[in-house]
């Protein structure tokens, strides 16, 4: 793995030199855009809106429009100078119980590795977090963006989980949601039984992106000159009799387990 960033974790007066690595990767299928009649690949150009001429990448700068048509250009040095300390710091400002953090806030994981002078302090923070059951809430700057994250232990590793700011999480109060008036106790009991039947120990390796696999299979068939047979989705069952659906689900699950 290649480090994306290097800096320090800070809490109190303790400073831990670390390197940061991406903890996730995309598993999407790389598809090209083509012209329909001859399958010519489409090229995306950076074009000036004023004269419609293509602009080479090395001539492009970033700017903020502070008034109509008036821009302030920002350089890489400007982004770093805006808060020189924070661009190289994961600044833990609070410790909280992780279970208090709504799952809507979690966004992206990063791995933290101690630099040559940081193993002891790294291990100390990791052990303290494990024993306390807490996570550290931290500010940091990555790719010219001020971010919020939590530092948490995972076995021997410290993970920085990027989380969303409260302003980035949309309010759901406008949604029309049902109450519990129409839910019968018998139905809840059956639903709990079904949940119990379907409960397993979580194993992330068990879950695969079946849609990507199906697309790859279809591409392979087309490459060999075969036209994939159309797949017809089964119509969803009607929700008229919830009790009957729950009972049938339990019945099928017991047959599979037998």
N, C-alpha and C positions, 0 to 999 in steps of 0.2 A: 504494500500500500504506500501511496505517496502522501506526505503531509500537506494539508491545505493551508496551514496557518501555524505559527509558533508564537508563544507568548507566555503568560503566567496565570495561574489561578491565585486569587487573593482572597483571604478571609482574615479579618483582624489584622495583625501585623505579619501573618504568615504569607509567604510568597512561594509558589510552586511552579518552576519552569516546566512547560508542557508543549507537546505538539498535538495538533488536532487533525483527525482523519474523518472522512465521511463514513457514517455507519450504515448507509443504505445505498442501493443502486437500482437503476431503472431496469425493468424486465419487459419493456414495451417492444413491439415489433417495428423495425425501422422501415417505414414505407416512403417511397419517393412520389412526388407529384409529377404526373405525365400529361402531355397533350393527348386528348382522346383519340384523334384520327390516326396518329402515327407513333404514339408512345414516346415522343421526344421529351426528355427530362426538362423540368421547369427550373429556371435559374432565378433566384431572388436577388434583386439589385437594390443598393442603397442610392436613392435618387433624390436630388435637390428639388424641393417643391417649387422653387422659383423659376429655374431654367430647365428642369427635367433632365439634367445631366447626371450621369453616374458619379458618385463620390467614392474614391478609394478609402479603404478602412483607416489607413494611417492618417488621413486628413480629417477624420471625424473627431469632434470633441463633444463633451457633455455640457449642457447649459440649462439654466433655470430661467423661465420666462417670468420676470418679476413685474412687467407691465406689458401691454399689448405690443408685440413685436420687438420688445427690448429684452435681451438675454444677458445673464451673468454666466461666464464660462467657468467651470470648475475642473481643476486638474486632479490627478491622482494625489499630488502633494497636498492640495486643498482638503481632500477627503480625510487624509491622515492628520493634517494639522488641526482640523475641526475639533478633535479630541485625541491628541497624540497618545495620552496615557491609555484611553479605553480601546484604541485600535490594537493593542497588544496585551489586553488584560481581560480575564474572565473574573469579574468582580462580584464575589458572593456578598450580598447585602443582608440576606435573611436566611433563616432555617425554618422549614415548615414540615408538617406531615404530608407525604405525597398523596395520601388518600383524600386530602382536602382539595386537590386540584382536579377540576372538572376535565373529563377526557377530551372535551372540545378544544381545549387549549393546546394539546400536544401536537407538534408539527413534524419535527425531523430529528433523528439521532446522530450524534457525532461521538467518536471515540477519542479519549484523551490518553496520551502516553507521556510518562515523565521524561524530561530531558536528562542529560548526564548528571546534572547536579541536583535533581529533584526526587529520586526514588524514595528516600526516607520520609520526606514531607508528604509525598503522594500517598504512601502506604498509611501514614498517620491519619490523613483526612479520610481515606477509604475506610479504615477501621472505625474511626469515630462516627462516621455516617451509618455504618452497619449497626453499631451498638446502640446508637440513639434512635434509629428508625426514622431519621429525618433526611431531607434533601436540601441542598443549598440553592436558593434563588439568586441568579446572577445576571448582571448586565454584561454584554460584550458587543463588539463591532466586527462584522464579517461581510466581506464583499460590499463595502460602502453602505452597510445598513446596520443601524443600531438594533440589537436583538435582545430578547429576554429568554432565559433558559433555566433549567434545573440541573444541578450536578448530583448524580446518584451513583451508588456502587452497584456493580453487577459482577459477582464473583471477584476476580482480582482486578477488574477493570473499573475505571471511572467513566461514566457516560454523561455527556452533555446533551440533554434533550431540549431542542429549541421549542419554546412555547409561544403562543400568540398573546399579544397584548389584549386587555379586556375590550378595547375599542374595535378590535378586529373580529370579535365573536358577535355574530348577529343575534338580535333579540328575537325570541320565538313567541312572544306574547300575542302576536297578531294571528297566529295559526288557530284554526278551528279544531279543537281537540275534544274527544269524548270524555265524559266523566265515568264513574263506576256504577251508575244507576242501573244500567242494563245487564251488568255482569252478575250471573248467578253463582252461588257458592259451589254448586256441583261442578260447574264448568271450570272454576278456578282449581278445584281439587284434581280434576282430570288433567288440566294443563300442567299442574305441578308434577303429576305422575309421569306425564310424557317428558317433561324436562329432566326428571330423575332418570328415566330410561335412556335419554340421549346424552347424559352427562359423562364426560371422559376427562382424563388429565390432558391439559393443553400441551400439544406438541406442534410448534409452528412448522416443522418440516413436513408434517402430514398434509398441509394445504398447498395446492399447486394452482397456478394460473391456467385453468383448463381452457379458457377462451383463446389464449395465445397458442396452446398446443393444437386446438381445433383449426385455427387459422393457418398454422404451419402445415398441417395435414392437407388442408384444402389447396394451399399453394403448391405442395408437392404433387398432388393429383393433377392440377392444371398444367404443371411443368411437364408431366408425362402424357399430356394430351387427353386426359380424362376429365369429363365434366362432373364435378361433385353432385351427388344427388341432393336435392333440396330437403332440408330438415323441417318437418312440421312440428311445431311446439304443441304439446297437449294443452287443451283448454283448462284454465284454472278451475278447481272445484267451486261450486257455489257455496256461499257462506250462510245459507239459509238456516241450517241446523248445525250449530257449533258443537253440540253434544255428540252428534253422530260422527262428525269429522274427527273429534278428539278420540272417541272410542275406536274408530277405524285406524287411526294413526298408532295408537297403543297396540292394537291387535297385530298390525304389520310389523312393528318393532319387536314384539315378542316372538313372532315367527322367525325373524332374522336371527334373533339371539338363540333360538332353539337348535 
